[in-house]
Amino acid sequence: MSKLVQKATTELKAALEAALRAAIQDGSLPEAPLPPIALEVPADHSHGDWACNAAMAGARSFRLPPRKIAEAISSHLDLGSTYFDRCEIAGPGFLNFFLNRRFYADVLEDVAALGDSYGRSGYGNGEKIMVEFVSANPTGPMHMGNARGGALGDCLAAVLDAAGYDVWREFYVNDAGNQIEKFGLSLEARYLQCLKGEDAVEFPADGYQGDDIREHARNYANEHGDALLSLTEAERRKALVEYALPKNIAKMKSDLEKYRITYDRWFLESAIHQDGELQQVVDILKDKGLTYEKEGALWYKATQFGAEKDEVLIRQNGNPTYFTADIAYHRNKFQRGFSRCIDIWGADHHGHVARMKGAMDAIGLDGSKLDVVLIQLVRLMQDGQVVRMSKRTGKAIQLADLLDEVPVDAARFLFNMREANSQMDFDLDLAVQQDSQNPVYYVQYAHARICSLFKKLAQEGVTPRPCTQEELALLTAPEEIELMRHIASFTDEIVAAAKDYDPARITRYVITLANLFHKFYTACRIAGEEESLAQARMQLCSAVSTVIRNVLRMFKISAPEYM
């Protein structure tokens, strides 16, 4: 909550409590415990800026109709020292309050004073939070789900940071286990085909079919010839994996950096296998009596911790499962001092959520401290049709393909317009449009429009200066009030987005801000107005520009000064 909103809340609650006590003291209300005072912002601001249902809440204890209680409160209410100038009673007893001009003037002064920091708060108290996102399989290119997950994960981390949390971004690289074995097997088959011909070597039925596998094998053969033929199968596959996997990870890093996503750490799964942490997890579960052997495999009693079925920890061949490594990785996260860990997963991992939370409880950690955000599917659309293939390559569209066709600003903004748990269509035509139909263009244009306005005024010899409270109080047009009210809510919107793990809330917020500005720009002139009013409107424009810029910068989207 912003300091101004906090101050307004404190002042109003104190005034309401004083009014209740005064009404009880003079007999307007009977002796009874004071009702709880809850304040909320009405959806329709014509009904007031804030509302309170204390009259309804006190009906039982006062044994009076809510309307009568509301009248008693209102008649004893002194708003003189608050940010509110009047109170109205509505319906059966709602108390509606209207903010005064001093509040809005303080909002504009607050924005001017804080500048780039406006919107930030200490709500999170520096709590250490990890956001792990994308974590795509390194055996192949990143796909469209990773494009959405990357934008949501990175923007969620940004929102948490702005809300006062100590945020760490991490990518978990699955460089061990079954998928790496299959990767090596696939590379070996393609490598041998390069040397002996495709008909001479059978490709494994469950191998990775991608062109990237062919390319890696072909490049290795071109660079090293048949040097691997003299090695054992295990040695050959190991050599090919050690050649191809770093290239895939490097490509992931470069694609994500192009997407403006960087991580504090790329955590390798192999580290958990090598340093004994995976075995430690197995030993902990064994010591707690939570394992049993069946058909040569070691099982974990997952059903004792909310899962629908028990899970294999160690396969018959002695290899640990992905689930075992995942438990060890999450244990590692909490051991590094993160008090809360947030995972961004695809919707197909829905069944894994309860299993992983239960596993944290099973090994002595708190599963409630692990939060999982599930991302629904995204469809690419063009000309009203679903697009599955790249026109350039004729293959399934990958993250790299998307970023070649769509501006990064548009991709990051549009993928962050819907909650993670809702399916979405990504319109390729819309993403490249340079008009008001494109939401990111619409927002950026509002910022550029303000910059252009100030340049034009400067050419006419009009420059902004700090305004007095009296001058800012001249901003009374409905369009001005709506803008200032919306600006005042920015900090609270960030906190709400952080609490709900919903960065799309901020995208919607800034679209509304741009819309309100465009309405103001149409209705309220600056040039030709009396100097004090013109300066006040310039300060309002400057505040809008600051908030738009702060949102876009937070989400790593450019804020152009001209378009």
C-alpha positions in Angstrom: 0.0 0.0 0.0 1.4 3.4 -0.9 2.1 5.8 1.9 -0.6 8.2 0.8 -3.2 5.4 0.7 -2.0 4.1 4.0 -2.3 7.6 5.5 -5.8 8.0 4.1 -6.8 4.6 5.4 -5.5 5.3 8.9 -7.1 8.8 9.0 -10.5 7.6 7.9 -10.6 4.6 10.3 -9.6 6.8 13.2 -12.4 9.3 12.2 -15.0 6.5 12.0 -14.0 5.1 15.3 -14.2 8.6 16.9 -17.6 9.1 15.4 -18.9 5.7 16.8 -17.6 6.5 20.2 -19.1 10.0 20.1 -22.5 8.6 19.0 -22.3 6.1 21.9 -21.3 8.8 24.4 -24.3 11.1 23.6 -26.8 8.2 23.4 -27.3 8.2 19.6 -26.1 4.6 19.7 -26.4 2.2 22.6 -23.4 0.8 24.4 -21.9 -2.0 22.4 -18.5 -3.2 21.0 -17.4 -1.2 18.0 -18.0 -3.0 14.7 -15.0 -3.8 12.5 -14.2 -1.0 10.1 -13.4 -2.4 6.6 -12.8 0.0 3.7 -13.1 -0.9 0.0 -12.9 0.9 -3.3 -16.3 0.8 -5.1 -16.4 -0.3 -8.7 -18.4 2.8 -9.6 -16.6 5.9 -8.4 -19.8 8.0 -8.7 -20.8 6.2 -5.5 -17.6 7.5 -3.8 -13.9 6.9 -3.8 -14.0 4.6 -0.7 -16.9 2.8 1.0 -17.4 1.4 4.5 -20.0 -1.2 5.7 -19.5 -0.5 9.4 -23.2 0.3 9.8 -24.2 -3.1 8.5 -21.5 -4.8 10.5 -22.8 -3.1 13.7 -26.5 -3.9 13.2 -26.4 -7.0 15.4 -24.4 -5.5 18.3 -26.3 -2.2 18.3 -29.6 -3.9 17.5 -30.6 -1.0 15.2 -31.3 -0.8 11.5 -28.0 -0.2 9.5 -29.4 3.0 8.1 -30.0 4.5 11.5 -26.4 3.5 12.6 -25.0 5.1 9.4 -26.9 8.3 10.2 -25.5 8.3 13.7 -22.0 7.8 12.4 -22.4 10.5 9.7 -23.7 13.1 12.1 -20.7 12.7 14.5 -18.1 12.4 11.7 -15.3 14.9 11.6 -13.3 14.6 8.3 -11.5 17.9 8.8 -8.0 16.3 9.3 -8.4 13.6 6.7 -8.0 13.3 2.9 -11.8 13.2 2.6 -14.2 16.1 2.2 -17.6 14.5 2.5 -19.5 11.3 3.4 -22.8 10.2 1.9 -25.2 7.4 3.0 -26.4 5.0 0.3 -28.9 2.2 0.2 -29.5 0.4 3.5 -26.6 2.1 5.2 -23.4 2.1 3.2 -21.1 5.0 4.0 -19.4 6.4 0.9 -16.5 8.8 1.1 -15.1 11.3 -1.4 -11.4 12.2 -1.5 -10.5 15.9 -1.4 -8.3 17.9 -3.7 -5.4 17.8 -1.2 -5.1 14.0 -1.7 -4.8 14.3 -5.4 -2.3 17.1 -5.1 -0.2 15.0 -2.8 -0.4 12.1 -5.3 1.1 14.3 -8.0 3.8 15.6 -5.7 4.6 12.0 -4.6 5.1 10.9 -8.2 7.3 13.9 -8.9 9.4 13.3 -5.8 9.8 9.5 -6.2 10.2 9.4 -10.0 11.5 6.1 -11.2 10.8 4.6 -7.7 7.1 5.5 -7.7 5.1 2.3 -7.3 7.7 0.4 -5.4 7.1 -0.5 -1.8 8.5 -2.5 1.1 5.5 -4.8 1.3 7.6 -7.9 0.9 10.0 -6.9 3.7 13.0 -8.3 1.7 11.7 -11.9 1.9 13.9 -14.1 -0.3 11.8 -15.6 -3.1 12.9 -17.8 -6.0 11.0 -17.8 -9.3 12.0 -20.7 -11.5 10.6 -20.5 -15.0 10.9 -21.8 -18.5 13.4 -24.6 -17.5 12.8 -26.1 -21.0 14.2 -29.5 -21.9 17.8 -28.8 -23.2 17.5 -31.6 -25.8 15.7 -29.4 -28.3 14.6 -25.9 -29.2 12.2 -23.8 -27.0 8.6 -23.7 -28.1 5.6 -21.3 -27.8 4.7 -22.4 -24.3 8.2 -21.3 -23.3 7.5 -17.9 -24.9 4.5 -17.4 -22.7 6.1 -18.9 -19.6 9.2 -16.7 -20.1 7.2 -13.5 -20.3 5.0 -14.4 -17.3 7.8 -15.7 -15.2 10.1 -12.7 -15.8 7.3 -10.2 -15.3 6.2 -11.9 -12.1 9.7 -11.7 -10.8 9.7 -8.0 -11.7 6.4 -7.4 -9.9 7.7 -9.2 -6.8 10.8 -7.1 -6.8 8.8 -3.9 -7.1 6.7 -5.1 -4.1 9.7 -5.3 -1.9 10.8 -9.0 -2.2 14.4 -10.1 -2.7 13.8 -12.0 -5.9 16.1 -14.7 -7.6 15.4 -15.9 -11.1 16.5 -19.5 -11.9 16.5 -21.9 -14.9 16.7 -25.6 -14.1 18.6 -27.5 -16.8 17.6 -31.2 -17.0 21.1 -32.3 -18.1 20.8 -35.8 -16.6 18.4 -38.7 -16.6 16.3 -40.4 -19.2 16.0 -37.5 -21.6 19.8 -37.1 -21.8 20.1 -40.8 -22.5 17.6 -40.6 -25.3 19.4 -37.4 -26.5 22.7 -39.4 -26.7 21.0 -42.4 -28.4 19.4 -40.1 -31.0 22.7 -38.2 -31.7 24.5 -41.5 -32.1 22.0 -42.9 -34.6 22.2 -39.7 -36.7 26.0 -39.6 -36.5 26.2 -43.2 -37.7 23.7 -42.4 -40.5 26.0 -39.5 -41.6 28.8 -41.9 -41.9 27.1 -45.1 -43.2 23.8 -43.8 -44.8 20.3 -43.7 -43.3 19.3 -47.1 -44.6 22.3 -48.7 -42.9 21.4 -47.5 -39.4 18.0 -47.8 -37.8 16.8 -44.8 -35.9 15.3 -45.5 -32.4 11.5 -45.5 -32.4 11.3 -43.2 -29.4 14.3 -41.0 -30.4 14.2 -37.3 -30.9 13.2 -36.6 -34.5 14.1 -32.9 -34.7 16.3 -31.4 -37.4 18.5 -30.0 -34.6 19.6 -33.6 -33.8 20.6 -34.1 -37.5 22.5 -30.8 -37.6 24.5 -31.6 -34.4 25.4 -35.1 -35.7 26.3 -33.7 -39.2 28.5 -30.9 -37.7 30.3 -33.4 -35.4 31.0 -35.7 -38.3 32.2 -32.8 -40.5 34.6 -31.7 -37.7 35.8 -35.0 -36.4 35.0 -37.5 -39.1 34.7 -41.1 -37.9 36.7 -40.7 -34.8 33.9 -42.1 -32.6 33.6 -45.4 -34.4 36.4 -46.9 -32.4 34.7 -46.1 -29.1 32.1 -48.1 -27.2 28.5 -47.1 -27.5 28.5 -45.4 -24.1 31.7 -43.5 -24.8 30.3 -42.4 -28.2 27.0 -41.2 -26.8 28.8 -39.3 -24.0 31.1 -37.5 -26.5 28.1 -36.5 -28.7 26.1 -35.3 -25.7 29.1 -33.3 -24.4 29.4 -31.7 -27.9 25.7 -30.9 -28.5 24.3 -30.2 -25.1 26.4 -27.0 -24.4 25.5 -25.7 -27.8 21.8 -26.2 -27.0 22.1 -24.5 -23.7 24.0 -21.6 -25.2 21.3 -21.3 -27.8 18.7 -21.2 -25.1 20.6 -18.5 -23.3 21.0 -16.4 -26.4 17.3 -16.7 -27.4 16.2 -15.8 -23.9 18.6 -12.9 -23.8 17.1 -11.7 -27.0 13.7 -12.0 -25.2 15.3 -9.8 -22.5 15.4 -12.6 -19.9 18.5 -13.2 -17.9 18.8 -15.5 -14.9 20.7 -15.3 -11.6 21.6 -18.9 -12.1 21.3 -21.7 -14.6 21.1 -24.7 -12.2 22.3 -28.0 -13.7 20.5 -31.1 -12.6 23.7 -33.1 -12.9 25.1 -31.2 -9.9 22.5 -32.8 -7.7 23.5 -36.3 -8.9 27.2 -35.6 -8.5 27.3 -33.9 -5.1 25.1 -36.6 -3.4 22.0 -34.5 -2.8 19.8 -36.9 -4.7 21.0 -39.8 -2.6 20.4 -37.8 0.5 16.8 -37.4 -0.4 16.5 -41.1 -0.9 18.1 -41.8 2.4 15.8 -39.3 4.2 12.7 -41.0 2.8 14.1 -44.4 3.7 15.0 -43.3 7.3 11.4 -42.0 7.7 10.0 -45.4 6.6 8.4 -43.8 3.5 9.9 -46.2 0.9 9.4 -49.8 -0.1 10.7 -52.1 -2.7 8.6 -53.6 -5.4 9.5 -55.5 -8.6 13.2 -54.4 -8.2 12.4 -50.7 -7.9 12.4 -48.4 -4.9 9.0 -46.7 -4.3 8.0 -43.6 -2.2 4.8 -43.7 -0.3 3.4 -40.6 -2.0 -0.2 -41.5 -1.1 0.5 -40.7 2.6 1.1 -37.1 1.5 -1.9 -36.4 -0.7 -0.8 -38.0 -4.0 -3.2 -40.3 -5.9 -0.5 -43.0 -6.3 2.9 -44.0 -5.0 5.9 -42.9 -7.0 9.1 -44.7 -8.1 12.3 -43.2 -6.8 14.9 -45.6 -8.2 14.1 -47.7 -11.3 14.9 -51.4 -11.7 18.1 -50.4 -13.6 19.3 -48.4 -10.6 18.7 -45.0 -12.2 16.8 -42.4 -10.3 13.6 -41.0 -11.7 13.0 -37.4 -12.7 10.7 -37.1 -9.7 13.5 -38.0 -7.3 15.8 -35.4 -8.9 13.0 -32.9 -8.7 12.6 -33.5 -4.9 16.3 -33.1 -4.4 16.4 -29.9 -6.5 13.5 -28.3 -4.5 15.2 -29.3 -1.2 18.3 -27.5 -2.5 16.3 -24.4 -3.2 15.0 -24.2 0.4 18.4 -25.0 1.8 19.8 -22.0 0.0 17.6 -19.8 2.2 14.6 -19.1 0.0 11.5 -18.8 2.2 9.2 -19.3 -0.8 9.8 -20.9 -4.1 7.5 -20.3 -7.1 7.6 -22.6 -10.1 6.1 -21.7 -13.5 5.0 -24.9 -15.1 2.9 -25.9 -18.1 -0.7 -27.0 -17.5 0.3 -30.6 -18.3 2.2 -30.7 -15.0 -1.0 -30.3 -13.0 -0.8 -33.7 -11.5 2.7 -33.1 -10.4 1.8 -30.1 -8.1 0.3 -32.1 -5.2 3.1 -34.8 -5.5 5.8 -32.2 -5.2 4.2 -30.3 -2.3 3.6 -33.6 -0.5 7.2 -34.6 -1.1 8.4 -31.4 0.6 6.4 -32.3 3.6 7.7 -35.8 3.5 11.3 -34.8 3.7 10.6 -32.4 6.6 10.1 -29.1 4.7 6.9 -27.1 4.3 5.1 -27.9 1.1 2.9 -24.8 1.5 6.0 -22.7 0.8 6.2 -24.1 -2.7 3.8 -22.4 -5.1 3.2 -23.5 -8.6 1.7 -21.3 -11.3 0.3 -23.4 -14.2 0.3 -21.9 -17.6 -2.4 -22.9 -20.1 -1.9 -23.4 -23.8 -1.3 -20.6 -26.2 -2.4 -20.7 -29.9 -0.7 -18.7 -32.6 -3.2 -16.9 -34.9 -2.8 -15.2 -38.2 -5.5 -14.1 -40.6 -8.0 -15.6 -38.2 -6.5 -19.1 -38.6 -4.4 -21.2 -36.2 -0.7 -21.2 -37.2 1.4 -24.2 -36.5 4.2 -23.9 -38.9 6.8 -21.2 -39.6 6.5 -19.9 -43.2 10.3 -19.5 -43.2 11.3 -23.0 -42.1 8.1 -25.0 -42.7 8.5 -26.4 -39.2 6.7 -25.9 -35.9 7.2 -22.4 -34.7 9.9 -22.0 -32.0 10.6 -19.1 -29.6 13.5 -18.0 -31.9 11.1 -18.0 -34.9 8.6 -15.9 -33.0 11.2 -13.3 -32.0 12.3 -13.0 -35.7 8.8 -12.1 -36.7 7.4 -10.2 -33.7 9.0 -7.2 -31.9 10.2 -8.2 -28.4 8.1 -5.4 -26.9 5.0 -6.8 -28.4 5.8 -10.4 -27.4 6.5 -9.6 -23.8 3.4 -7.3 -23.5 0.9 -9.5 -25.3 1.9 -12.7 -23.5 1.4 -10.9 -20.3 -2.1 -9.7 -20.9 -4.0 -12.8 -19.6 -3.8 -14.7 -16.3 -1.6 -17.8 -16.5 -4.5 -20.1 -15.9 -6.4 -18.9 -18.9 -5.9 -20.1 -22.5 -4.9 -17.4 -24.9 -4.6 -16.7 -28.6 -1.5 -14.8 -29.7 -2.4 -12.8 -32.8 0.7 -12.4 -35.0 -1.0 -9.7 -37.1 -1.9 -7.7 -34.1 1.6 -8.0 -32.6 3.1 -6.2 -35.6 0.4 -3.5 -36.1 1.4 0.0 -35.4 -1.9 1.5 -34.4 -4.2 1.8 -31.4 -5.5 -1.8 -31.9 -2.1 -3.1 -30.7 -2.2 -2.7 -26.9 1.6 -2.2 -26.5 1.6 0.4 -29.2 -1.4 2.1 -27.6 0.5 2.4 -24.3 3.8 3.4 -25.8 2.0 6.0 -27.9 0.5 7.6 -24.8 4.1 8.0 -23.4 5.4 9.3 -26.7 2.4 11.7 -27.0 3.3 13.3 -23.6 7.0 13.6 -24.7 5.9 15.3 -27.9 3.6 17.6 -26.0 6.4 18.8 -23.8 8.7 19.3 -26.8 6.1 21.4 -28.6 5.4 23.5 -25.4 9.1 24.1 -25.0 9.3 25.4 -28.5 6.6 27.8 -27.6 8.5 28.9 -24.5 6.4 27.0 -22.0 8.4 24.9 -19.6 7.1 23.0 -16.5 7.8 24.1 -13.0 6.8 22.8 -9.6 3.2 23.6 -8.7 1.7 24.7 -5.4 -1.0 22.7 -3.7 -3.4 25.5 -4.7 -2.5 25.2 -8.3 -2.8 21.4 -8.3 -6.2 21.8 -6.7 -7.4 23.4 -10.0 -7.5 19.9 -11.5 -11.2 19.3 -11.1 -12.3 18.0 -14.5 -13.7 14.4 -14.3 -11.0 13.3 -16.7 -8.3 14.8 -14.4 -9.8 13.2 -11.3 -10.0 9.8 -13.0 -6.4 10.0 -14.0 -5.1 11.0 -10.6 -7.2 8.4 -8.9 -5.8 5.7 -11.1 -2.2 6.9 -10.6 -2.8 6.8 -6.9 -3.6 3.1 -7.1 -0.4 2.0 -8.8 1.5 0.9 -5.7 -1.5 -1.1 -4.5 -1.9 -2.7 -7.9 1.7 -3.9 -7.8 1.2 -5.4 -4.3 -2.0 -7.1 -5.4 -0.3 -8.5 -8.5 2.5 -9.8 -6.3 0.1 -11.4 -3.8 -1.9 -13.1 -6.6 1.1 -14.0 -8.8 -0.7 -12.2 -11.6 1.6 -9.7 -13.4 -1.0 -9.4 -16.1 -2.8 -7.2 -13.6 -0.2 -4.5 -14.2 -0.5 -4.8 -18.0 -4.2 -4.2 -17.7 -3.5 -1.3 -15.3 -1.2 0.5 -17.8 -3.7 0.0 -20.7 -6.4 1.7 -18.6 -3.9 4.5 -17.7 -3.2 5.1 -21.3 -6.9 5.1 -22.1 -7.6 7.6 -19.3 -4.8 9.8 -20.6 -6.1 9.8 -24.2 -9.5 10.9 -22.8 -7.9 13.6 -20.8 -5.8 14.8 -23.7 -9.0 15.2 -25.8 -11.0 17.0 -23.1 -8.4 19.2 -21.4 -6.1 21.7 -23.2 -2.8 23.0 -21.9 -1.9 25.6 -24.6 -3.9 28.7 -24.2 -5.1 28.0 -20.7 -4.4 30.2 -17.7 -0.8 29.7 -16.6 -1.5 28.0 -13.2 -4.0 25.5 -14.7 -1.6 24.8 -17.6 1.2 24.1 -15.2 -1.0 21.8 -13.1 -2.0 19.9 -16.2 1.6 19.6 -17.2 2.5 18.1 -13.9 -0.4 15.6 -14.3 1.0 14.7 -17.8 4.4 14.3 -16.3 3.0 11.9 -13.6 1.3 9.8 -16.3 4.5 9.6 -18.3 6.4 8.5 -15.2 4.0 5.7 -14.3 3.8 4.4 -17.9 7.6 4.5 -18.1 7.9 2.7 -14.7 5.5 -0.1 -15.8 7.3 -0.6 -19.2 10.7 -0.5 -17.6 9.7 -3.0 -15.0 8.6 -5.4 -17.8 11.7 -4.6 -19.9 9.6 -2.9 -22.6 10.8 0.3 -24.3 9.2 3.6 -23.6 9.8 5.6 -26.8 9.7 9.4 -26.8 8.4 9.6 -30.3 6.5 7.3 -32.7 
